[in-house]
């Protein structure tokens, strides 16, 4: 439960701060477009790569999940 809060709370704080900054007009529309472009084309792919690179496939590999995924994909 502790790990859940360590992940969820920063995300909600970041979303809340973004909403507050937009509502108060601290960030203009052009800056928002630039931040969205940066996040979608650079930041999120980097975070995904980092997460996949740190994943221990030996500990997290589940053949049943793999079979069920490909059975549904090929059906």
C-alpha positions as protocol buffer text, in pm:
chain_id: "A"
residue {
  index: 1
  type: UNK
  ca { x: 0 y: 0 z: 0 }
}
residue {
  index: 2
  type: UNK
  ca { x: 294 y: 231 z: 73 }
}
residue {
  index: 3
  type: UNK
  ca { x: 433 y: 180 z: -278 }
}
residue {
  index: 4
  type: UNK
  ca { x: 95 y: 267 z: -427 }
}
residue {
  index: 5
  type: UNK
  ca { x: 92 y: 603 z: -250 }
}
residue {
  index: 6
  type: UNK
  ca { x: 453 y: 669 z: -349 }
}
residue {
  index: 7
  type: UNK
  ca { x: 352 y: 637 z: -714 }
}
residue {
  index: 8
  type: UNK
  ca { x: 1 y: 787 z: -716 }
}
residue {
  index: 9
  type: UNK
  ca { x: 48 y: 1094 z: -495 }
}
residue {
  index: 10
  type: UNK
  ca { x: 322 y: 1258 z: -708 }
}
residue {
  index: 11
  type: UNK
  ca { x: 116 y: 1204 z: -1023 }
}
residue {
  index: 12
  type: UNK
  ca { x: -192 y: 1369 z: -873 }
}
residue {
  index: 13
  type: UNK
  ca { x: 17 y: 1654 z: -733 }
}
residue {
  index: 14
  type: UNK
  ca { x: 166 y: 1715 z: -1076 }
}
residue {
  index: 15
  type: UNK
  ca { x: -176 y: 1710 z: -1242 }
}
residue {
  index: 16
  type: UNK
  ca { x: -313 y: 1945 z: -976 }
}
residue {
  index: 17
  type: UNK
  ca { x: -25 y: 2188 z: -1016 }
}
residue {
  index: 18
  type: UNK
  ca { x: -72 y: 2185 z: -1394 }
}
residue {
  index: 19
  type: UNK
  ca { x: -442 y: 2259 z: -1353 }
}
residue {
  index: 20
  type: UNK
  ca { x: -367 y: 2542 z: -1110 }
}
residue {
  index: 21
  type: UNK
  ca { x: -102 y: 2693 z: -1338 }
}
residue {
  index: 22
  type: UNK
  ca { x: -339 y: 2684 z: -1635 }
}
residue {
  index: 23
  type: UNK
  ca { x: -634 y: 2819 z: -1437 }
}
residue {
  index: 24
  type: UNK
  ca { x: -427 y: 3109 z: -1301 }
}
residue {
  index: 25
  type: UNK
  ca { x: -288 y: 3178 z: -1653 }
}
residue {
  index: 26
  type: UNK
  ca { x: 71 y: 3130 z: -1531 }
}
residue {
  index: 27
  type: UNK
  ca { x: 137 y: 2923 z: -1844 }
}
residue {
  index: 28
  type: UNK
  ca { x: 28 y: 3039 z: -2189 }
}
residue {
  index: 29
  type: UNK
  ca { x: -131 y: 2826 z: -2460 }
}
residue {
  index: 30
  type: UNK
  ca { x: 191 y: 2819 z: -2665 }
}
residue {
  index: 31
  type: UNK
  ca { x: 387 y: 2689 z: -2368 }
}
residue {
  index: 32
  type: UNK
  ca { x: 126 y: 2419 z: -2308 }
}
residue {
  index: 33
  type: UNK
  ca { x: 154 y: 2303 z: -2669 }
}
residue {
  index: 34
  type: UNK
  ca { x: 533 y: 2289 z: -2637 }
}
residue {
  index: 35
  type: UNK
  ca { x: 516 y: 2093 z: -2313 }
}
residue {
  index: 36
  type: UNK
  ca { x: 271 y: 1845 z: -2464 }
}
residue {
  index: 37
  type: UNK
  ca { x: 491 y: 1795 z: -2770 }
}
residue {
  index: 38
  type: UNK
  ca { x: 797 y: 1741 z: -2548 }
}
residue {
  index: 39
  type: UNK
  ca { x: 616 y: 1497 z: -2320 }
}
residue {
  index: 40
  type: UNK
  ca { x: 465 y: 1290 z: -2601 }
}
residue {
  index: 41
  type: UNK
  ca { x: 768 y: 1274 z: -2829 }
}
residue {
  index: 42
  type: UNK
  ca { x: 1056 y: 1261 z: -2581 }
}
residue {
  index: 43
  type: UNK
  ca { x: 981 y: 1227 z: -2209 }
}
residue {
  index: 44
  type: UNK
  ca { x: 727 y: 942 z: -2215 }
}
residue {
  index: 45
  type: UNK
  ca { x: 930 y: 724 z: -2458 }
}
residue {
  index: 46
  type: UNK
  ca { x: 1239 y: 776 z: -2240 }
}
residue {
  index: 47
  type: UNK
  ca { x: 1051 y: 672 z: -1927 }
}
residue {
  index: 48
  type: UNK
  ca { x: 908 y: 365 z: -2101 }
}
residue {
  index: 49
  type: UNK
  ca { x: 1254 y: 263 z: -2222 }
}
residue {
  index: 50
  type: UNK
  ca { x: 1398 y: 310 z: -1874 }
}
residue {
  index: 51
  type: UNK
  ca { x: 1121 y: 100 z: -1717 }
}
residue {
  index: 52
  type: UNK
  ca { x: 1159 y: -181 z: -1970 }
}
residue {
  index: 53
  type: UNK
  ca { x: 1538 y: -176 z: -1936 }
}
residue {
  index: 54
  type: UNK
  ca { x: 1515 y: -220 z: -1558 }
}
residue {
  index: 55
  type: UNK
  ca { x: 1254 y: -497 z: -1577 }
}
residue {
  index: 56
  type: UNK
  ca { x: 1374 y: -840 z: -1465 }
}
residue {
  index: 57
  type: UNK
  ca { x: 1217 y: -1062 z: -1729 }
}
residue {
  index: 58
  type: UNK
  ca { x: 1317 y: -1382 z: -1549 }
}
residue {
  index: 59
  type: UNK
  ca { x: 1117 y: -1287 z: -1241 }
}
residue {
  index: 60
  type: UNK
  ca { x: 819 y: -1136 z: -1425 }
}
residue {
  index: 61
  type: UNK
  ca { x: 776 y: -1380 z: -1716 }
}
residue {
  index: 62
  type: UNK
  ca { x: 441 y: -1560 z: -1721 }
}
residue {
  index: 63
  type: UNK
  ca { x: 393 y: -1802 z: -2013 }
}
residue {
  index: 64
  type: UNK
  ca { x: 17 y: -1829 z: -1949 }
}
residue {
  index: 65
  type: UNK
  ca { x: -25 y: -1455 z: -1992 }
}
residue {
  index: 66
  type: UNK
  ca { x: 178 y: -1465 z: -2312 }
}
residue {
  index: 67
  type: UNK
  ca { x: -31 y: -1750 z: -2455 }
}
residue {
  index: 68
  type: UNK
  ca { x: -360 y: -1580 z: -2366 }
}
residue {
  index: 69
  type: UNK
  ca { x: -246 y: -1253 z: -2524 }
}
residue {
  index: 70
  type: UNK
  ca { x: -143 y: -1410 z: -2854 }
}
residue {
  index: 71
  type: UNK
  ca { x: -449 y: -1638 z: -2862 }
}
residue {
  index: 72
  type: UNK
  ca { x: -670 y: -1330 z: -2841 }
}
residue {
  index: 73
  type: UNK
  ca { x: -458 y: -1137 z: -3090 }
}
residue {
  index: 74
  type: UNK
  ca { x: -467 y: -1414 z: -3350 }
}
residue {
  index: 75
  type: UNK
  ca { x: -837 y: -1494 z: -3310 }
}
